[in-house]
């Protein structure tokens, strides 16, 4: 009888442990499903991260090309600035020559005008 009581107690303990194991299995199944669901999300995030990294790399390359183009444009602008300064200098010299020419021609025309006027008044 005592053994039966002990056996009944052990059987009750085994049954309780089985129930606990079943509950733990259910929790583990739920956790596994959650992990699996998160794996998909993580895979999607990894893909997006790879796409973003590729975009960043492409933008870095574009930025480097833009910097190079900007440096070339600055050089070209400096060269054009020098040419513009040279043209301004040439224009100034031409303007000076024009005024010198005018200054030389005016007395000639004035002399002709005076000669004609003298002929007319005689």
ABEGO torsion letter per residue (X at the ends): XAAAAAAAAAAAAAAAAAAAAAAAAAAAAAAAAAAAAAAAAAAAAAAAAAAAAAAAAAAAAAAAAAAAAAAAAAAAAAAAAAAAAAAAAAAAAAAAAAAAAAAAAAAAAAAAAAAAAAAAAX
